[in-house]
Amino acid sequence: MAKFEEAAARKFRNIFVCRRCKSKIRAPNLKVLAGFISCRKCGSKQLKPKRRK
Ligand SMILES: [Zn+2]
């Protein structure tokens, strides 16, 4: 099942969703967690990892 894991990683890793305007942002995980990344639409820093279900 290596294929599936790769696909999931590609889809979800480094992708975050703005909590305010729900836009998707692709950014390195560490940078987001450290607070370096903000939404380019609304400027919010409240991002959550895109990992739903
Ligand atoms: Zn936003």
mmCIF file of the protein (N, C-alpha, C, O) and its ligand, coordinates in Angstrom:
data_MODEL
# 
_entry.id   MODEL 
# 
loop_
_entity.id 
_entity.type 
_entity.pdbx_number_of_molecules 
1 polymer     1 
2 non-polymer 1 
# 
_entity_poly.entity_id                      1 
_entity_poly.type                           'polypeptide(L)' 
_entity_poly.nstd_linkage                   no 
_entity_poly.nstd_monomer                   no 
_entity_poly.pdbx_seq_one_letter_code       MAKFEEAAARKFRNIFVCRRCKSKIRAPNLKVLAGFISCRKCGSKQLKPKRRK 
_entity_poly.pdbx_seq_one_letter_code_can   MAKFEEAAARKFRNIFVCRRCKSKIRAPNLKVLAGFISCRKCGSKQLKPKRRK 
_entity_poly.pdbx_strand_id                 A 
# 
loop_
_entity_poly_seq.entity_id 
_entity_poly_seq.num 
_entity_poly_seq.mon_id 
_entity_poly_seq.hetero 
1 1  MET n 
1 2  ALA n 
1 3  LYS n 
1 4  PHE n 
1 5  GLU n 
1 6  GLU n 
1 7  ALA n 
1 8  ALA n 
1 9  ALA n 
1 10 ARG n 
1 11 LYS n 
1 12 PHE n 
1 13 ARG n 
1 14 ASN n 
1 15 ILE n 
1 16 PHE n 
1 17 VAL n 
1 18 CYS n 
1 19 ARG n 
1 20 ARG n 
1 21 CYS n 
1 22 LYS n 
1 23 SER n 
1 24 LYS n 
1 25 ILE n 
1 26 ARG n 
1 27 ALA n 
1 28 PRO n 
1 29 ASN n 
1 30 LEU n 
1 31 LYS n 
1 32 VAL n 
1 33 LEU n 
1 34 ALA n 
1 35 GLY n 
1 36 PHE n 
1 37 ILE n 
1 38 SER n 
1 39 CYS n 
1 40 ARG n 
1 41 LYS n 
1 42 CYS n 
1 43 GLY n 
1 44 SER n 
1 45 LYS n 
1 46 GLN n 
1 47 LEU n 
1 48 LYS n 
1 49 PRO n 
1 50 LYS n 
1 51 ARG n 
1 52 ARG n 
1 53 LYS n 
# 
loop_
_struct_asym.id 
_struct_asym.entity_id 
A 1 
B 2 
# 
loop_
_chem_comp.id 
_chem_comp.type 
_chem_comp.mon_nstd_flag 
ALA 'L-peptide linking' y 
ARG 'L-peptide linking' y 
ASN 'L-peptide linking' y 
CYS 'L-peptide linking' y 
GLN 'L-peptide linking' y 
GLU 'L-peptide linking' y 
GLY 'peptide linking'   y 
ILE 'L-peptide linking' y 
LEU 'L-peptide linking' y 
LYS 'L-peptide linking' y 
MET 'L-peptide linking' y 
PHE 'L-peptide linking' y 
PRO 'L-peptide linking' y 
SER 'L-peptide linking' y 
VAL 'L-peptide linking' y 
ZN  non-polymer         . 
# 
_pdbx_entity_nonpoly.entity_id   2 
_pdbx_entity_nonpoly.name        ? 
_pdbx_entity_nonpoly.comp_id     ZN 
# 
_pdbx_nonpoly_scheme.asym_id         B 
_pdbx_nonpoly_scheme.entity_id       2 
_pdbx_nonpoly_scheme.mon_id          ZN 
_pdbx_nonpoly_scheme.ndb_seq_num     1 
_pdbx_nonpoly_scheme.pdb_seq_num     101 
_pdbx_nonpoly_scheme.auth_seq_num    101 
_pdbx_nonpoly_scheme.pdb_mon_id      ZN 
_pdbx_nonpoly_scheme.auth_mon_id     ZN 
_pdbx_nonpoly_scheme.pdb_strand_id   A 
_pdbx_nonpoly_scheme.pdb_ins_code    . 
# 
loop_
_atom_site.group_PDB 
_atom_site.id 
_atom_site.type_symbol 
_atom_site.label_atom_id 
_atom_site.label_alt_id 
_atom_site.label_comp_id 
_atom_site.label_asym_id 
_atom_site.label_entity_id 
_atom_site.label_seq_id 
_atom_site.pdbx_PDB_ins_code 
_atom_site.Cartn_x 
_atom_site.Cartn_y 
_atom_site.Cartn_z 
_atom_site.occupancy 
_atom_site.B_iso_or_equiv 
_atom_site.pdbx_formal_charge 
_atom_site.auth_seq_id 
_atom_site.auth_comp_id 
_atom_site.auth_asym_id 
_atom_site.auth_atom_id 
_atom_site.pdbx_PDB_model_num 
ATOM   1   N  N  . MET A 1 1  ? 0.815   -1.217 0.000  1.00 0.00 ? 1   MET A N  1 
ATOM   2   C  CA . MET A 1 1  ? 0.000   0.000  0.000  1.00 0.00 ? 1   MET A CA 1 
ATOM   3   C  C  . MET A 1 1  ? 0.848   1.266  0.000  1.00 0.00 ? 1   MET A C  1 
ATOM   4   O  O  . MET A 1 1  ? 0.422   2.323  0.465  1.00 0.00 ? 1   MET A O  1 
ATOM   5   N  N  . ALA A 1 2  ? 2.032   1.134  -0.521 1.00 0.00 ? 2   ALA A N  1 
ATOM   6   C  CA . ALA A 1 2  ? 2.913   2.308  -0.514 1.00 0.00 ? 2   ALA A CA 1 
ATOM   7   C  C  . ALA A 1 2  ? 2.331   3.407  -1.404 1.00 0.00 ? 2   ALA A C  1 
ATOM   8   O  O  . ALA A 1 2  ? 2.445   4.596  -1.107 1.00 0.00 ? 2   ALA A O  1 
ATOM   9   N  N  . LYS A 1 3  ? 1.726   2.991  -2.467 1.00 0.00 ? 3   LYS A N  1 
ATOM   10  C  CA . LYS A 1 3  ? 1.161   3.972  -3.397 1.00 0.00 ? 3   LYS A CA 1 
ATOM   11  C  C  . LYS A 1 3  ? 0.148   4.878  -2.717 1.00 0.00 ? 3   LYS A C  1 
ATOM   12  O  O  . LYS A 1 3  ? 0.160   6.100  -2.864 1.00 0.00 ? 3   LYS A O  1 
ATOM   13  N  N  . PHE A 1 4  ? -0.708  4.238  -1.983 1.00 0.00 ? 4   PHE A N  1 
ATOM   14  C  CA . PHE A 1 4  ? -1.768  5.008  -1.328 1.00 0.00 ? 4   PHE A CA 1 
ATOM   15  C  C  . PHE A 1 4  ? -1.185  6.016  -0.340 1.00 0.00 ? 4   PHE A C  1 
ATOM   16  O  O  . PHE A 1 4  ? -1.619  7.167  -0.273 1.00 0.00 ? 4   PHE A O  1 
ATOM   17  N  N  . GLU A 1 5  ? -0.225  5.574  0.401  1.00 0.00 ? 5   GLU A N  1 
ATOM   18  C  CA . GLU A 1 5  ? 0.383   6.476  1.375  1.00 0.00 ? 5   GLU A CA 1 
ATOM   19  C  C  . GLU A 1 5  ? 1.045   7.663  0.698  1.00 0.00 ? 5   GLU A C  1 
ATOM   20  O  O  . GLU A 1 5  ? 0.983   8.795  1.176  1.00 0.00 ? 5   GLU A O  1 
ATOM   21  N  N  . GLU A 1 6  ? 1.664   7.378  -0.403 1.00 0.00 ? 6   GLU A N  1 
ATOM   22  C  CA . GLU A 1 6  ? 2.293   8.486  -1.131 1.00 0.00 ? 6   GLU A CA 1 
ATOM   23  C  C  . GLU A 1 6  ? 1.254   9.490  -1.599 1.00 0.00 ? 6   GLU A C  1 
ATOM   24  O  O  . GLU A 1 6  ? 1.430   10.703 -1.488 1.00 0.00 ? 6   GLU A O  1 
ATOM   25  N  N  . ALA A 1 7  ? 0.191   8.956  -2.112 1.00 0.00 ? 7   ALA A N  1 
ATOM   26  C  CA . ALA A 1 7  ? -0.853  9.847  -2.611 1.00 0.00 ? 7   ALA A CA 1 
ATOM   27  C  C  . ALA A 1 7  ? -1.427  10.677 -1.476 1.00 0.00 ? 7   ALA A C  1 
ATOM   28  O  O  . ALA A 1 7  ? -1.642  11.880 -1.625 1.00 0.00 ? 7   ALA A O  1 
ATOM   29  N  N  . ALA A 1 8  ? -1.673  10.043 -0.359 1.00 0.00 ? 8   ALA A N  1 
ATOM   30  C  CA . ALA A 1 8  ? -2.231  10.763 0.778  1.00 0.00 ? 8   ALA A CA 1 
ATOM   31  C  C  . ALA A 1 8  ? -1.257  11.827 1.248  1.00 0.00 ? 8   ALA A C  1 
ATOM   32  O  O  . ALA A 1 8  ? -1.655  12.943 1.582  1.00 0.00 ? 8   ALA A O  1 
ATOM   33  N  N  . ALA A 1 9  ? 0.000   11.480 1.271  1.00 0.00 ? 9   ALA A N  1 
ATOM   34  C  CA . ALA A 1 9  ? 1.003   12.447 1.715  1.00 0.00 ? 9   ALA A CA 1 
ATOM   35  C  C  . ALA A 1 9  ? 1.032   13.639 0.779  1.00 0.00 ? 9   ALA A C  1 
ATOM   36  O  O  . ALA A 1 9  ? 1.160   14.786 1.208  1.00 0.00 ? 9   ALA A O  1 
ATOM   37  N  N  . ARG A 1 10 ? 0.909   13.348 -0.509 1.00 0.00 ? 10  ARG A N  1 
ATOM   38  C  CA . ARG A 1 10 ? 0.962   14.429 -1.478 1.00 0.00 ? 10  ARG A CA 1 
ATOM   39  C  C  . ARG A 1 10 ? -0.256  15.343 -1.318 1.00 0.00 ? 10  ARG A C  1 
ATOM   40  O  O  . ARG A 1 10 ? -0.175  16.561 -1.482 1.00 0.00 ? 10  ARG A O  1 
ATOM   41  N  N  . LYS A 1 11 ? -1.354  14.728 -1.001 1.00 0.00 ? 11  LYS A N  1 
ATOM   42  C  CA . LYS A 1 11 ? -2.570  15.518 -0.900 1.00 0.00 ? 11  LYS A CA 1 
ATOM   43  C  C  . LYS A 1 11 ? -2.598  16.359 0.366  1.00 0.00 ? 11  LYS A C  1 
ATOM   44  O  O  . LYS A 1 11 ? -3.014  17.517 0.348  1.00 0.00 ? 11  LYS A O  1 
ATOM   45  N  N  . PHE A 1 12 ? -2.156  15.771 1.448  1.00 0.00 ? 12  PHE A N  1 
ATOM   46  C  CA . PHE A 1 12 ? -2.419  16.421 2.724  1.00 0.00 ? 12  PHE A CA 1 
ATOM   47  C  C  . PHE A 1 12 ? -1.203  17.089 3.339  1.00 0.00 ? 12  PHE A C  1 
ATOM   48  O  O  . PHE A 1 12 ? -1.336  18.020 4.133  1.00 0.00 ? 12  PHE A O  1 
ATOM   49  N  N  . ARG A 1 13 ? -0.052  16.630 2.985  1.00 0.00 ? 13  ARG A N  1 
ATOM   50  C  CA . ARG A 1 13 ? 1.098   17.213 3.649  1.00 0.00 ? 13  ARG A CA 1 
ATOM   51  C  C  . ARG A 1 13 ? 1.359   18.619 3.110  1.00 0.00 ? 13  ARG A C  1 
ATOM   52  O  O  . ARG A 1 13 ? 1.266   18.865 1.908  1.00 0.00 ? 13  ARG A O  1 
ATOM   53  N  N  . ASN A 1 14 ? 1.670   19.486 3.975  1.00 0.00 ? 14  ASN A N  1 
ATOM   54  C  CA . ASN A 1 14 ? 2.011   20.858 3.605  1.00 0.00 ? 14  ASN A CA 1 
ATOM   55  C  C  . ASN A 1 14 ? 0.830   21.631 3.017  1.00 0.00 ? 14  ASN A C  1 
ATOM   56  O  O  . ASN A 1 14 ? 1.007   22.653 2.353  1.00 0.00 ? 14  ASN A O  1 
ATOM   57  N  N  . ILE A 1 15 ? -0.337  21.142 3.264  1.00 0.00 ? 15  ILE A N  1 
ATOM   58  C  CA . ILE A 1 15 ? -1.497  21.917 2.826  1.00 0.00 ? 15  ILE A CA 1 
ATOM   59  C  C  . ILE A 1 15 ? -2.330  22.300 4.033  1.00 0.00 ? 15  ILE A C  1 
ATOM   60  O  O  . ILE A 1 15 ? -2.697  21.458 4.852  1.00 0.00 ? 15  ILE A O  1 
ATOM   61  N  N  . PHE A 1 16 ? -2.614  23.562 4.121  1.00 0.00 ? 16  PHE A N  1 
ATOM   62  C  CA . PHE A 1 16 ? -3.367  24.055 5.262  1.00 0.00 ? 16  PHE A CA 1 
ATOM   63  C  C  . PHE A 1 16 ? -4.566  24.841 4.777  1.00 0.00 ? 16  PHE A C  1 
ATOM   64  O  O  . PHE A 1 16 ? -4.608  25.338 3.652  1.00 0.00 ? 16  PHE A O  1 
ATOM   65  N  N  . VAL A 1 17 ? -5.530  24.933 5.659  1.00 0.00 ? 17  VAL A N  1 
ATOM   66  C  CA . VAL A 1 17 ? -6.754  25.638 5.299  1.00 0.00 ? 17  VAL A CA 1 
ATOM   67  C  C  . VAL A 1 17 ? -6.948  26.789 6.266  1.00 0.00 ? 17  VAL A C  1 
ATOM   68  O  O  . VAL A 1 17 ? -6.830  26.629 7.481  1.00 0.00 ? 17  VAL A O  1 
ATOM   69  N  N  . CYS A 1 18 ? -7.242  27.928 5.717  1.00 0.00 ? 18  CYS A N  1 
ATOM   70  C  CA . CYS A 1 18 ? -7.487  29.093 6.553  1.00 0.00 ? 18  CYS A CA 1 
ATOM   71  C  C  . CYS A 1 18 ? -8.800  28.906 7.308  1.00 0.00 ? 18  CYS A C  1 
ATOM   72  O  O  . CYS A 1 18 ? -9.815  28.516 6.731  1.00 0.00 ? 18  CYS A O  1 
ATOM   73  N  N  . ARG A 1 19 ? -8.763  29.186 8.576  1.00 0.00 ? 19  ARG A N  1 
ATOM   74  C  CA . ARG A 1 19 ? -9.984  29.000 9.359  1.00 0.00 ? 19  ARG A CA 1 
ATOM   75  C  C  . ARG A 1 19 ? -10.998 30.106 9.082  1.00 0.00 ? 19  ARG A C  1 
ATOM   76  O  O  . ARG A 1 19 ? -12.190 29.931 9.335  1.00 0.00 ? 19  ARG A O  1 
ATOM   77  N  N  . ARG A 1 20 ? -10.552 31.199 8.584  1.00 0.00 ? 20  ARG A N  1 
ATOM   78  C  CA . ARG A 1 20 ? -11.466 32.309 8.383  1.00 0.00 ? 20  ARG A CA 1 
ATOM   79  C  C  . ARG A 1 20 ? -12.117 32.263 7.010  1.00 0.00 ? 20  ARG A C  1 
ATOM   80  O  O  . ARG A 1 20 ? -13.341 32.306 6.891  1.00 0.00 ? 20  ARG A O  1 
ATOM   81  N  N  . CYS A 1 21 ? -11.282 32.174 5.968  1.00 0.00 ? 21  CYS A N  1 
ATOM   82  C  CA . CYS A 1 21 ? -11.861 32.259 4.630  1.00 0.00 ? 21  CYS A CA 1 
ATOM   83  C  C  . CYS A 1 21 ? -11.776 30.934 3.878  1.00 0.00 ? 21  CYS A C  1 
ATOM   84  O  O  . CYS A 1 21 ? -12.201 30.835 2.727  1.00 0.00 ? 21  CYS A O  1 
ATOM   85  N  N  . LYS A 1 22 ? -11.229 29.928 4.534  1.00 0.00 ? 22  LYS A N  1 
ATOM   86  C  CA . LYS A 1 22 ? -11.249 28.574 3.980  1.00 0.00 ? 22  LYS A CA 1 
ATOM   87  C  C  . LYS A 1 22 ? -10.425 28.433 2.704  1.00 0.00 ? 22  LYS A C  1 
ATOM   88  O  O  . LYS A 1 22 ? -10.656 27.525 1.907  1.00 0.00 ? 22  LYS A O  1 
ATOM   89  N  N  . SER A 1 23 ? -9.492  29.308 2.521  1.00 0.00 ? 23  SER A N  1 
ATOM   90  C  CA . SER A 1 23 ? -8.657  29.134 1.349  1.00 0.00 ? 23  SER A CA 1 
ATOM   91  C  C  . SER A 1 23 ? -7.520  28.190 1.685  1.00 0.00 ? 23  SER A C  1 
ATOM   92  O  O  . SER A 1 23 ? -7.060  28.107 2.824  1.00 0.00 ? 23  SER A O  1 
ATOM   93  N  N  . LYS A 1 24 ? -7.090  27.492 0.670  1.00 0.00 ? 24  LYS A N  1 
ATOM   94  C  CA . LYS A 1 24 ? -6.040  26.520 0.881  1.00 0.00 ? 24  LYS A CA 1 
ATOM   95  C  C  . LYS A 1 24 ? -4.685  27.179 0.693  1.00 0.00 ? 24  LYS A C  1 
ATOM   96  O  O  . LYS A 1 24 ? -4.487  28.021 -0.183 1.00 0.00 ? 24  LYS A O  1 
ATOM   97  N  N  . ILE A 1 25 ? -3.780  26.772 1.532  1.00 0.00 ? 25  ILE A N  1 
ATOM   98  C  CA . ILE A 1 25 ? -2.448  27.337 1.465  1.00 0.00 ? 25  ILE A CA 1 
ATOM   99  C  C  . ILE A 1 25 ? -1.450  26.197 1.495  1.00 0.00 ? 25  ILE A C  1 
ATOM   100 O  O  . ILE A 1 25 ? -1.528  25.307 2.342  1.00 0.00 ? 25  ILE A O  1 
ATOM   101 N  N  . ARG A 1 26 ? -0.528  26.232 0.579  1.00 0.00 ? 26  ARG A N  1 
ATOM   102 C  CA . ARG A 1 26 ? 0.509   25.216 0.591  1.00 0.00 ? 26  ARG A CA 1 
ATOM   103 C  C  . ARG A 1 26 ? 1.757   25.833 1.182  1.00 0.00 ? 26  ARG A C  1 
ATOM   104 O  O  . ARG A 1 26 ? 2.278   26.822 0.667  1.00 0.00 ? 26  ARG A O  1 
ATOM   105 N  N  . ALA A 1 27 ? 2.228   25.253 2.252  1.00 0.00 ? 27  ALA A N  1 
ATOM   106 C  CA . ALA A 1 27 ? 3.399   25.805 2.915  1.00 0.00 ? 27  ALA A CA 1 
ATOM   107 C  C  . ALA A 1 27 ? 4.057   24.708 3.728  1.00 0.00 ? 27  ALA A C  1 
ATOM   108 O  O  . ALA A 1 27 ? 3.407   23.744 4.132  1.00 0.00 ? 27  ALA A O  1 
ATOM   109 N  N  . PRO A 1 28 ? 5.347   24.862 3.964  1.00 0.00 ? 28  PRO A N  1 
ATOM   110 C  CA . PRO A 1 28 ? 6.049   23.871 4.776  1.00 0.00 ? 28  PRO A CA 1 
ATOM   111 C  C  . PRO A 1 28 ? 5.457   23.808 6.171  1.00 0.00 ? 28  PRO A C  1 
ATOM   112 O  O  . PRO A 1 28 ? 5.189   24.824 6.812  1.00 0.00 ? 28  PRO A O  1 
ATOM   113 N  N  . ASN A 1 29 ? 5.267   22.591 6.611  1.00 0.00 ? 29  ASN A N  1 
ATOM   114 C  CA . ASN A 1 29 ? 4.665   22.326 7.902  1.00 0.00 ? 29  ASN A CA 1 
ATOM   115 C  C  . ASN A 1 29 ? 5.296   23.124 9.036  1.00 0.00 ? 29  ASN A C  1 
ATOM   116 O  O  . ASN A 1 29 ? 4.605   23.754 9.836  1.00 0.00 ? 29  ASN A O  1 
ATOM   117 N  N  . LEU A 1 30 ? 6.595   23.083 9.084  1.00 0.00 ? 30  LEU A N  1 
ATOM   118 C  CA . LEU A 1 30 ? 7.287   23.719 10.205 1.00 0.00 ? 30  LEU A CA 1 
ATOM   119 C  C  . LEU A 1 30 ? 7.050   25.218 10.227 1.00 0.00 ? 30  LEU A C  1 
ATOM   120 O  O  . LEU A 1 30 ? 6.909   25.820 11.292 1.00 0.00 ? 30  LEU A O  1 
ATOM   121 N  N  . LYS A 1 31 ? 7.007   25.801 9.071  1.00 0.00 ? 31  LYS A N  1 
ATOM   122 C  CA . LYS A 1 31 ? 6.813   27.240 9.014  1.00 0.00 ? 31  LYS A CA 1 
ATOM   123 C  C  . LYS A 1 31 ? 5.435   27.623 9.511  1.00 0.00 ? 31  LYS A C  1 
ATOM   124 O  O  . LYS A 1 31 ? 5.263   28.618 10.214 1.00 0.00 ? 31  LYS A O  1 
ATOM   125 N  N  . VAL A 1 32 ? 4.460   26.818 9.135  1.00 0.00 ? 32  VAL A N  1 
ATOM   126 C  CA . VAL A 1 32 ? 3.108   27.108 9.585  1.00 0.00 ? 32  VAL A CA 1 
ATOM   127 C  C  . VAL A 1 32 ? 3.017   26.999 11.102 1.00 0.00 ? 32  VAL A C  1 
ATOM   128 O  O  . VAL A 1 32 ? 2.448   27.858 11.775 1.00 0.00 ? 32  VAL A O  1 
ATOM   129 N  N  . LEU A 1 33 ? 3.586   25.934 11.612 1.00 0.00 ? 33  LEU A N  1 
ATOM   130 C  CA . LEU A 1 33 ? 3.512   25.725 13.059 1.00 0.00 ? 33  LEU A CA 1 
ATOM   131 C  C  . LEU A 1 33 ? 4.250   26.822 13.801 1.00 0.00 ? 33  LEU A C  1 
ATOM   132 O  O  . LEU A 1 33 ? 3.871   27.195 14.911 1.00 0.00 ? 33  LEU A O  1 
ATOM   133 N  N  . ALA A 1 34 ? 5.290   27.330 13.196 1.00 0.00 ? 34  ALA A N  1 
ATOM   134 C  CA . ALA A 1 34 ? 6.059   28.373 13.864 1.00 0.00 ? 34  ALA A CA 1 
ATOM   135 C  C  . ALA A 1 34 ? 5.403   29.736 13.713 1.00 0.00 ? 34  ALA A C  1 
ATOM   136 O  O  . ALA A 1 34 ? 5.848   30.714 14.313 1.00 0.00 ? 34  ALA A O  1 
ATOM   137 N  N  . GLY A 1 35 ? 4.347   29.803 12.913 1.00 0.00 ? 35  GLY A N  1 
ATOM   138 C  CA . GLY A 1 35 ? 3.610   31.054 12.786 1.00 0.00 ? 35  GLY A CA 1 
ATOM   139 C  C  . GLY A 1 35 ? 4.161   31.988 11.731 1.00 0.00 ? 35  GLY A C  1 
ATOM   140 O  O  . GLY A 1 35 ? 3.889   33.189 11.750 1.00 0.00 ? 35  GLY A O  1 
ATOM   141 N  N  . PHE A 1 36 ? 4.938   31.438 10.810 1.00 0.00 ? 36  PHE A N  1 
ATOM   142 C  CA . PHE A 1 36 ? 5.509   32.294 9.777  1.00 0.00 ? 36  PHE A CA 1 
ATOM   143 C  C  . PHE A 1 36 ? 4.551   32.528 8.621  1.00 0.00 ? 36  PHE A C  1 
ATOM   144 O  O  . PHE A 1 36 ? 4.695   33.473 7.846  1.00 0.00 ? 36  PHE A O  1 
ATOM   145 N  N  . ILE A 1 37 ? 3.586   31.653 8.528  1.00 0.00 ? 37  ILE A N  1 
ATOM   146 C  CA . ILE A 1 37 ? 2.713   31.698 7.366  1.00 0.00 ? 37  ILE A CA 1 
ATOM   147 C  C  . ILE A 1 37 ? 1.370   32.304 7.731  1.00 0.00 ? 37  ILE A C  1 
ATOM   148 O  O  . ILE A 1 37 ? 0.764   31.954 8.743  1.00 0.00 ? 37  ILE A O  1 
ATOM   149 N  N  . SER A 1 38 ? 0.931   33.196 6.907  1.00 0.00 ? 38  SER A N  1 
ATOM   150 C  CA . SER A 1 38 ? -0.417  33.715 7.113  1.00 0.00 ? 38  SER A CA 1 
ATOM   151 C  C  . SER A 1 38 ? -1.182  33.627 5.805  1.00 0.00 ? 38  SER A C  1 
ATOM   152 O  O  . SER A 1 38 ? -0.596  33.578 4.724  1.00 0.00 ? 38  SER A O  1 
ATOM   153 N  N  . CYS A 1 39 ? -2.485  33.610 5.923  1.00 0.00 ? 39  CYS A N  1 
ATOM   154 C  CA . CYS A 1 39 ? -3.331  33.500 4.748  1.00 0.00 ? 39  CYS A CA 1 
ATOM   155 C  C  . CYS A 1 39 ? -3.089  34.682 3.828  1.00 0.00 ? 39  CYS A C  1 
ATOM   156 O  O  . CYS A 1 39 ? -3.014  35.830 4.267  1.00 0.00 ? 39  CYS A O  1 
ATOM   157 N  N  . ARG A 1 40 ? -2.966  34.375 2.537  1.00 0.00 ? 40  ARG A N  1 
ATOM   158 C  CA . ARG A 1 40 ? -2.658  35.501 1.648  1.00 0.00 ? 40  ARG A CA 1 
ATOM   159 C  C  . ARG A 1 40 ? -3.922  36.246 1.240  1.00 0.00 ? 40  ARG A C  1 
ATOM   160 O  O  . ARG A 1 40 ? -3.858  37.308 0.621  1.00 0.00 ? 40  ARG A O  1 
ATOM   161 N  N  . LYS A 1 41 ? -5.041  35.692 1.586  1.00 0.00 ? 41  LYS A N  1 
ATOM   162 C  CA . LYS A 1 41 ? -6.280  36.391 1.276  1.00 0.00 ? 41  LYS A CA 1 
ATOM   163 C  C  . LYS A 1 41 ? -6.667  37.335 2.412  1.00 0.00 ? 41  LYS A C  1 
ATOM   164 O  O  . LYS A 1 41 ? -6.859  38.533 2.203  1.00 0.00 ? 41  LYS A O  1 
ATOM   165 N  N  . CYS A 1 42 ? -6.778  36.777 3.612  1.00 0.00 ? 42  CYS A N  1 
ATOM   166 C  CA . CYS A 1 42 ? -7.303  37.576 4.713  1.00 0.00 ? 42  CYS A CA 1 
ATOM   167 C  C  . CYS A 1 42 ? -6.236  37.876 5.757  1.00 0.00 ? 42  CYS A C  1 
ATOM   168 O  O  . CYS A 1 42 ? -6.488  38.621 6.703  1.00 0.00 ? 42  CYS A O  1 
ATOM   169 N  N  . GLY A 1 43 ? -5.060  37.307 5.594  1.00 0.00 ? 43  GLY A N  1 
ATOM   170 C  CA . GLY A 1 43 ? -3.989  37.631 6.528  1.00 0.00 ? 43  GLY A CA 1 
ATOM   171 C  C  . GLY A 1 43 ? -4.073  36.912 7.853  1.00 0.00 ? 43  GLY A C  1 
ATOM   172 O  O  . GLY A 1 43 ? -3.268  37.158 8.751  1.00 0.00 ? 43  GLY A O  1 
ATOM   173 N  N  . SER A 1 44 ? -5.034  36.032 7.981  1.00 0.00 ? 44  SER A N  1 
ATOM   174 C  CA . SER A 1 44 ? -5.183  35.315 9.240  1.00 0.00 ? 44  SER A CA 1 
ATOM   175 C  C  . SER A 1 44 ? -4.058  34.305 9.427  1.00 0.00 ? 44  SER A C  1 
ATOM   176 O  O  . SER A 1 44 ? -3.551  33.728 8.465  1.00 0.00 ? 44  SER A O  1 
ATOM   177 N  N  . LYS A 1 45 ? -3.688  34.111 10.663 1.00 0.00 ? 45  LYS A N  1 
ATOM   178 C  CA . LYS A 1 45 ? -2.673  33.098 10.933 1.00 0.00 ? 45  LYS A CA 1 
ATOM   179 C  C  . LYS A 1 45 ? -3.296  31.836 11.492 1.00 0.00 ? 45  LYS A C  1 
ATOM   180 O  O  . LYS A 1 45 ? -2.601  30.909 11.907 1.00 0.00 ? 45  LYS A O  1 
ATOM   181 N  N  . GLN A 1 46 ? -4.598  31.818 11.496 1.00 0.00 ? 46  GLN A N  1 
ATOM   182 C  CA . GLN A 1 46 ? -5.271  30.640 12.028 1.00 0.00 ? 46  GLN A CA 1 
ATOM   183 C  C  . GLN A 1 46 ? -5.446  29.622 10.921 1.00 0.00 ? 46  GLN A C  1 
ATOM   184 O  O  . GLN A 1 46 ? -6.433  29.638 10.186 1.00 0.00 ? 46  GLN A O  1 
ATOM   185 N  N  . LEU A 1 47 ? -4.488  28.754 10.818 1.00 0.00 ? 47  LEU A N  1 
ATOM   186 C  CA . LEU A 1 47 ? -4.538  27.735 9.788  1.00 0.00 ? 47  LEU A CA 1 
ATOM   187 C  C  . LEU A 1 47 ? -4.679  26.379 10.451 1.00 0.00 ? 47  LEU A C  1 
ATOM   188 O  O  . LEU A 1 47 ? -4.189  26.143 11.556 1.00 0.00 ? 47  LEU A O  1 
ATOM   189 N  N  . LYS A 1 48 ? -5.349  25.516 9.758  1.00 0.00 ? 48  LYS A N  1 
ATOM   190 C  CA . LYS A 1 48 ? -5.419  24.160 10.268 1.00 0.00 ? 48  LYS A CA 1 
ATOM   191 C  C  . LYS A 1 48 ? -4.958  23.219 9.183  1.00 0.00 ? 48  LYS A C  1 
ATOM   192 O  O  . LYS A 1 48 ? -5.142  23.499 7.998  1.00 0.00 ? 48  LYS A O  1 
ATOM   193 N  N  . PRO A 1 49 ? -4.370  22.122 9.564  1.00 0.00 ? 49  PRO A N  1 
ATOM   194 C  CA . PRO A 1 49 ? -3.931  21.157 8.573  1.00 0.00 ? 49  PRO A CA 1 
ATOM   195 C  C  . PRO A 1 49 ? -5.124  20.620 7.814  1.00 0.00 ? 49  PRO A C  1 
ATOM   196 O  O  . PRO A 1 49 ? -6.201  20.428 8.379  1.00 0.00 ? 49  PRO A O  1 
ATOM   197 N  N  . LYS A 1 50 ? -4.928  20.382 6.542  1.00 0.00 ? 50  LYS A N  1 
ATOM   198 C  CA . LYS A 1 50 ? -6.011  19.805 5.770  1.00 0.00 ? 50  LYS A CA 1 
ATOM   199 C  C  . LYS A 1 50 ? -6.022  18.306 5.988  1.00 0.00 ? 50  LYS A C  1 
ATOM   200 O  O  . LYS A 1 50 ? -5.365  17.539 5.284  1.00 0.00 ? 50  LYS A O  1 
ATOM   201 N  N  . ARG A 1 51 ? -6.774  17.927 6.967  1.00 0.00 ? 51  ARG A N  1 
ATOM   202 C  CA . ARG A 1 51 ? -6.876  16.489 7.260  1.00 0.00 ? 51  ARG A CA 1 
ATOM   203 C  C  . ARG A 1 51 ? -8.267  16.253 7.784  1.00 0.00 ? 51  ARG A C  1 
ATOM   204 O  O  . ARG A 1 51 ? -8.511  16.300 8.990  1.00 0.00 ? 51  ARG A O  1 
ATOM   205 N  N  . ARG A 1 52 ? -9.147  16.006 6.898  1.00 0.00 ? 52  ARG A N  1 
ATOM   206 C  CA . ARG A 1 52 ? -10.559 15.944 7.258  1.00 0.00 ? 52  ARG A CA 1 
ATOM   207 C  C  . ARG A 1 52 ? -11.082 14.527 7.168  1.00 0.00 ? 52  ARG A C  1 
ATOM   208 O  O  . ARG A 1 52 ? -10.519 13.666 6.492  1.00 0.00 ? 52  ARG A O  1 
ATOM   209 N  N  . LYS A 1 53 ? -12.186 14.317 7.879  1.00 0.00 ? 53  LYS A N  1 
ATOM   210 C  CA . LYS A 1 53 ? -12.960 13.067 7.894  1.00 0.00 ? 53  LYS A CA 1 
ATOM   211 C  C  . LYS A 1 53 ? -12.944 12.470 9.261  1.00 0.00 ? 53  LYS A C  1 
ATOM   212 O  O  . LYS A 1 53 ? -13.539 11.415 9.480  1.00 0.00 ? 53  LYS A O  1 
HETATM 213 ZN ZN . ZN  B 2 .  ? -7.857  33.442 5.027  1.00 0.00 2 101 ZN  A ZN 1 
# 
